[in-house]
Amino acid sequence: MKNDVLTNKMNMANHRFNVPHSKLLTGSTADKFPVILDGGKTIIFIADKSMEAETRYKYELRKR
C-alpha cells in the first residue's frame, strides 16, 4: 500500500528533520541583530552584523 494516506502523513511528519533550523523558528529573532531606524520607530533584524550599513542605506533609498 504505497499510497496509503496514513503512511504519507507519517513521512511528512519526519520532514521537519530535513528543514534548516532557522526555517523552523518562523518569526524568531534568536541569533539576529537589530538595526534601529527612524529614531526607534522601525526595527529590522538581520542575520549578518556586517550588513548593517547596507541595510540602513537600502532603507533610506526606499523611504524616498
Secondary structure as UniProt FT lines:
FT   TURN            2..3
FT   HELIX           5..13
FT   HELIX           14..17
FT   HELIX           21..24
FT   TURN            26..27
FT   TURN            30..31
FT   STRAND          33..37
FT   HELIX           38..40
FT   STRAND          42..46
FT   HELIX           49..51
FT   HELIX           52..63
//
